Amino acid sequence: MQKWSEYVELLKQAEPLIDQTTAPVDEQFRADMYRQFAMGLSQAYFLTFMMDPRYPEFIPFENSAFLAQPNPDGIYHACFLDGAGTYKITGERGNCVVAGFATGKKIFGLQDEWGQGFDNYDVDSLDIDADGKFEVIFSEHKPEGWTGNWLYLNPEVDFLMLRQFHYNWGRDVDMRVAVERLDPMPPRPRMSPEEVSAKLTQVMHYPRRLTTTALLSMRRPHDEGFINKAHLHNFQDLGNGDSWPQTYFEMVFDLSKNPDDVLVLETDLPQNVKYWNVQVIDGLWNQVDILYRQSSLNGATAKVDTDGKFRAVLCAKDPGYANWLDTGDHPYGMLIGRWYKADSHPVPDIKVMKRSELEAYLGDRSPRISAEDRAAAMRERLIGSQLRRKW
């Protein structure tokens, strides 16, 4: 093994990334980037030392602590798999609005090249008993004699991700899962010095790799001209498989030039959609504070206007309308929304205007909210977020 200082030296490779951002760079942004590096180190421990396809277990992947553009309604867990292996997942469905498994290889952040998605499976496609319990085997070939749930495992797969999306934070019942490898394995050995060294190297590279992914994901819509203008995207560049039934809308927002500007997002809604939301992302592609800011809205928390459209106001200070998207003091970042299992995929219209023009534009068609009701909603958000399973 190398000396500890030699592993730490690898962290310096992340420093030049500050010059690759599309966001305005100041002392605050630099501090945010350094915080992201620290976040990456924390996440990297789970992804390296706790992930082993021989001895799998689900570990936290993205949540309100690991912020690389997670859906704030979502709780993500992941485990490493060997595509040649046979695995059984035992679980309880709960009642979250979306629950599914995704298989892929090269989960982003652990290597320089992009990953690849394979199959997405809706948990509701499985046979689930009256108590909400299920078992499912993942393997390349269905085991002889097995009559229960079986899902195909591509032999190239090296990880499986569990997604669960919640409309009603803290009131929905979380999904619970456990994974076991059915191929015979010896007792888990103590990690060798060579194995620890390889994993430490991955840990030290992870902040650079994760932040590179984040900055490229910001730069793509920026360079394509989608600044204060929305478009549709599928995120297959980050490994979403073709079978993922979700379409995203996204845009870079820039309110840095005039502090009095606000942004109004206006969109039709699909006639039939299982789940939808919109969220605020900062200039480093992190979800803005999930617990203490109303930085996202979904199909349960959003208020639809009297004409059937959804309108939201993006700004730093509460505009007095229910559908406020709080920038969290980030004048530059992204808006990302999701249409999941929808019969249409509207592209929102975006308008930038002065704060003083907002009331005349929205009038009474958009629901307003009192300070007392806002405080109650924020308290519900705070408590609900913490009641969800993350770890």
C-alpha positions in Angstrom: 0.0 0.0 0.0 1.0 3.6 -0.5 1.2 6.1 2.3 -2.0 7.9 3.3 -0.6 11.2 2.1 -0.2 9.7 -1.4 -3.9 8.8 -1.6 -4.8 12.3 -0.3 -2.6 13.8 -3.1 -5.1 12.4 -5.6 -7.8 14.8 -4.3 -5.9 17.7 -5.8 -6.9 16.7 -9.3 -10.4 18.1 -8.6 -9.2 21.6 -8.0 -9.1 22.8 -11.7 -12.8 21.9 -12.2 -13.6 25.4 -10.9 -12.6 26.7 -14.3 -15.0 24.4 -16.2 -18.3 25.7 -14.7 -20.9 27.7 -16.6 -22.0 29.4 -13.4 -20.7 32.8 -12.2 -17.7 32.0 -10.0 -17.3 33.9 -6.7 -16.2 32.9 -3.2 -19.6 31.5 -2.4 -19.6 29.2 -5.5 -16.0 28.1 -4.7 -17.2 27.2 -1.2 -20.2 25.2 -2.6 -17.8 23.3 -4.9 -15.5 22.4 -2.0 -18.5 21.2 -0.1 -19.5 19.0 -3.0 -16.0 17.5 -3.0 -16.6 16.6 0.7 -20.0 15.2 -0.1 -18.4 13.0 -2.8 -15.9 11.6 -0.3 -18.8 10.6 2.0 -20.8 9.0 -0.9 -17.7 7.3 -2.3 -17.2 5.3 0.9 -20.6 3.7 0.5 -20.1 3.0 -3.2 -16.7 1.4 -2.8 -16.3 -0.2 0.7 -19.9 -1.2 1.1 -20.6 -2.5 -2.4 -19.5 -6.0 -3.4 -21.4 -8.2 -6.0 -20.3 -11.3 -4.1 -21.8 -10.0 -0.8 -24.5 -7.6 -1.9 -26.6 -5.2 0.2 -28.5 -2.1 -0.7 -26.7 1.1 0.3 -28.0 4.7 0.1 -27.2 6.2 -3.3 -29.0 9.6 -3.6 -31.1 11.5 -1.0 -31.1 14.8 0.9 -27.4 14.3 1.8 -26.0 12.9 -1.5 -27.3 15.6 -3.8 -26.1 14.9 -7.3 -29.5 15.9 -8.9 -31.6 13.4 -7.0 -35.4 13.7 -7.4 -36.4 15.2 -4.1 -39.4 12.9 -4.0 -37.2 10.0 -4.5 -35.2 7.7 -2.3 -32.5 5.8 -4.2 -30.6 2.7 -3.0 -28.1 0.6 -5.0 -26.2 -2.6 -4.9 -23.5 -4.1 -7.0 -24.3 -7.3 -8.9 -22.4 -9.8 -11.0 -24.3 -10.3 -14.3 -23.3 -13.9 -14.2 -24.8 -14.4 -10.7 -28.2 -15.2 -9.4 -29.8 -12.9 -6.8 -33.1 -12.9 -4.8 -34.7 -9.7 -3.6 -37.2 -9.9 -0.8 -39.3 -6.9 -0.1 -42.5 -5.1 0.9 -44.1 -2.8 -1.6 -45.3 0.0 0.6 -47.5 2.6 -1.2 -45.1 5.1 -2.8 -46.4 6.2 -6.1 -43.4 4.8 -8.1 -41.3 1.8 -7.2 -38.9 0.2 -9.6 -35.6 -1.5 -10.2 -33.0 -0.3 -12.8 -30.0 -2.4 -14.0 -26.9 -0.9 -15.5 -23.1 -0.9 -15.6 -20.6 1.6 -14.6 -22.6 3.7 -12.1 -21.5 7.3 -12.6 -18.7 8.7 -10.5 -16.7 5.6 -10.1 -14.9 5.8 -13.5 -14.2 8.5 -16.1 -16.3 7.0 -18.9 -20.1 7.2 -19.0 -22.3 4.3 -17.8 -25.0 2.4 -19.6 -28.5 1.5 -18.6 -30.2 -1.8 -19.4 -33.6 -2.8 -18.1 -36.1 -1.0 -15.9 -38.7 -3.0 -14.0 -41.8 -1.7 -12.3 -42.3 -3.4 -9.0 -46.1 -3.4 -9.7 -45.5 -5.8 -12.5 -44.6 -8.5 -10.0 -46.9 -10.9 -8.1 -47.3 -9.2 -4.7 -49.3 -10.9 -1.9 -52.1 -9.4 0.1 -49.7 -8.1 2.7 -47.6 -6.3 0.0 -44.7 -8.7 0.2 -42.8 -10.2 -2.7 -39.8 -12.1 -3.8 -38.1 -11.9 -7.1 -35.0 -13.6 -8.6 -32.7 -11.7 -11.0 -30.6 -13.9 -13.3 -29.6 -14.3 -16.9 -31.7 -17.6 -17.1 -34.7 -18.5 -15.0 -33.7 -21.1 -12.4 -35.0 -24.5 -13.1 -38.1 -25.3 -11.0 -38.6 -21.6 -9.9 -42.2 -20.6 -10.3 -42.2 -17.2 -8.6 -41.2 -13.8 -9.9 -38.2 -13.8 -12.2 -36.5 -10.8 -14.0 -33.8 -11.0 -16.7 -30.3 -9.9 -15.6 -28.2 -8.8 -18.5 -24.7 -10.5 -18.1 -23.1 -7.1 -18.6 -24.8 -5.6 -15.5 -22.7 -4.6 -12.5 -25.3 -2.7 -10.5 -28.9 -2.5 -9.6 -30.7 0.6 -8.4 -33.9 0.9 -6.5 -36.0 4.0 -7.1 -39.0 4.9 -5.0 -40.9 8.2 -5.5 -43.2 9.6 -2.9 -46.0 12.2 -3.3 -46.8 12.4 0.4 -43.5 12.6 2.3 -43.7 10.9 5.7 -47.2 9.6 5.2 -46.5 7.2 2.4 -45.2 3.8 3.6 -41.6 3.2 2.4 -40.6 0.2 0.4 -38.4 -2.3 2.2 -36.0 -4.6 0.4 -33.2 -7.0 1.0 -30.9 -8.7 -1.5 -29.0 -12.0 -1.3 -26.8 -13.9 -3.8 -28.0 -17.4 -4.3 -24.7 -18.7 -5.9 -22.6 -20.3 -3.1 -20.1 -17.9 -1.7 -17.5 -18.5 1.1 -17.8 -16.4 4.2 -16.9 -12.8 3.5 -13.1 -12.4 3.9 -11.3 -9.6 5.5 -10.3 -7.0 2.9 -6.7 -7.5 1.7 -4.3 -4.5 1.6 -4.5 -4.6 -2.2 -8.3 -4.4 -2.2 -8.3 -1.6 0.4 -5.7 0.3 -1.7 -7.8 0.0 -4.9 -10.9 1.2 -3.1 -9.1 4.1 -1.5 -7.9 5.2 -4.9 -11.5 5.1 -6.2 -12.6 7.1 -3.2 -10.1 9.9 -3.8 -10.9 10.1 -7.5 -14.7 10.1 -6.9 -15.1 13.9 -6.1 -13.4 14.8 -9.3 -15.4 12.3 -11.4 -18.8 13.1 -9.8 -18.3 16.9 -10.1 -17.1 16.4 -13.8 -20.4 14.6 -14.5 -22.3 17.4 -12.8 -20.6 20.2 -14.6 -21.0 18.5 -18.0 -24.7 18.0 -17.2 -24.9 21.8 -16.6 -22.9 22.7 -19.7 -24.9 20.6 -22.2 -28.2 22.6 -22.0 -26.2 25.8 -21.4 -24.2 25.4 -24.7 -27.4 24.2 -26.5 -29.0 27.6 -25.7 -31.6 26.4 -23.2 -31.1 29.3 -20.8 -34.4 30.5 -19.4 -35.9 28.2 -22.0 -37.1 24.6 -21.5 -36.7 21.5 -23.6 -37.2 17.8 -23.3 -34.4 15.4 -22.4 -34.2 11.7 -21.6 -30.8 11.5 -19.7 -29.7 8.5 -21.6 -26.3 10.2 -21.7 -26.1 9.3 -18.0 -27.3 5.7 -18.4 -31.1 5.8 -18.4 -32.2 2.7 -20.4 -34.7 2.8 -23.2 -37.3 1.1 -21.0 -37.4 3.9 -18.4 -40.9 5.4 -19.0 -40.0 8.9 -17.9 -39.5 12.1 -19.9 -37.8 15.1 -18.4 -38.0 18.8 -19.1 -35.0 20.9 -18.2 -33.4 24.3 -18.5 -30.7 26.4 -17.1 -32.0 29.4 -15.2 -30.1 32.6 -14.9 -31.4 35.4 -12.6 -28.0 36.7 -11.7 -28.1 39.9 -13.8 -31.0 41.5 -12.0 -32.0 40.6 -8.4 -35.6 41.9 -9.1 -36.2 39.4 -11.8 -38.4 36.3 -11.2 -39.1 33.4 -13.5 -42.6 32.0 -14.2 -42.9 28.4 -15.4 -46.2 27.7 -17.2 -47.3 24.4 -18.6 -50.2 22.3 -19.6 -50.5 19.0 -17.7 -50.8 15.5 -19.3 -54.3 14.2 -19.2 -53.1 10.9 -17.8 -49.8 10.8 -15.8 -48.9 8.6 -13.0 -46.4 11.0 -11.4 -44.9 14.4 -12.1 -42.7 17.0 -10.4 -40.4 20.0 -10.9 -37.2 20.8 -8.9 -34.6 23.5 -8.5 -31.0 22.5 -9.1 -28.0 24.7 -8.2 -25.1 25.6 -10.5 -23.2 22.4 -9.4 -26.2 20.2 -10.4 -27.2 19.6 -6.8 -30.8 19.7 -5.6 -31.3 22.9 -3.6 -32.0 22.3 0.1 -34.8 19.7 0.3 -35.8 20.0 3.9 -35.8 23.7 4.7 -36.7 25.3 1.3 -39.7 24.7 -1.0 -37.3 23.8 -3.8 -39.6 21.3 -5.5 -43.3 20.6 -6.2 -45.1 17.5 -7.3 -48.5 16.3 -8.4 -49.7 16.3 -4.8 -48.2 19.5 -3.5 -48.6 21.7 -6.6 -51.7 23.8 -7.0 -53.3 23.8 -10.5 -54.6 27.2 -11.7 -58.2 27.9 -12.5 -57.6 27.4 -16.2 -56.1 23.9 -15.7 -52.5 24.9 -16.1 -49.6 24.6 -13.7 -47.7 27.8 -13.0 -44.8 28.2 -10.6 -42.7 31.2 -9.6 -38.9 30.8 -9.3 -37.3 33.4 -7.1 -35.3 33.9 -3.9 -38.1 35.5 -1.8 -41.6 34.2 -1.2 -43.9 35.8 -3.8 -47.0 35.0 -1.9 -48.2 32.4 -4.4 -48.6 28.7 -3.4 -46.4 27.4 -6.3 -43.2 29.1 -5.2 -39.9 27.4 -6.3 -37.3 28.7 -3.9 -33.9 29.3 -5.5 -32.2 28.8 -2.1 -30.2 32.0 -2.8 -28.8 30.4 -6.0 -29.4 33.0 -8.8 -28.0 30.5 -11.4 -28.9 26.8 -11.7 -31.4 24.4 -13.4 -35.0 23.5 -13.4 -35.8 19.8 -14.0 -39.2 18.3 -14.2 -40.5 14.7 -14.8 -43.4 13.2 -16.6 -43.7 9.6 -15.6 -45.9 7.2 -17.6 -47.7 10.2 -19.2 -49.8 10.3 -22.3 -48.1 13.6 -23.3 -44.9 15.4 -22.5 -45.6 19.2 -22.5 -42.7 21.6 -22.7 -43.2 24.4 -20.2 -43.2 28.0 -21.4 -40.8 30.2 -19.5 -41.2 34.0 -18.8 -38.7 36.2 -17.0 -40.3 39.4 -15.6 -39.9 42.0 -12.8 -41.2 41.0 -9.4 -43.5 44.1 -9.7 -45.1 42.6 -12.8 -45.9 39.3 -11.2 -49.3 40.1 -9.7 -50.6 41.6 -12.9 -49.6 38.5 -14.8 -50.8 35.8 -12.5 -53.8 37.7 -11.0 -56.2 35.5 -9.2 -55.9 32.5 -11.4 -52.9 31.3 -9.4 -53.6 30.3 -5.8 -52.1 32.5 -3.2 -50.9 31.5 0.2 -50.8 33.1 3.6 -47.7 33.3 5.8 -49.3 31.0 8.3 -50.2 28.4 5.6 -46.7 28.6 4.2 -45.1 28.0 7.6 -47.4 25.0 8.1 -46.5 23.6 4.6 -42.8 24.0 5.3 -43.2 22.3 8.7 -44.9 19.4 7.0 -42.2 19.2 4.4 -39.4 19.2 7.0 -41.0 16.5 9.1 -42.1 14.4 6.1 -38.6 14.4 4.6 -37.1 13.2 7.8 -39.6 10.4 8.3 -38.6 8.8 5.0 -36.1 6.0 4.9 -32.7 7.2 3.6 -30.0 5.2 5.2 
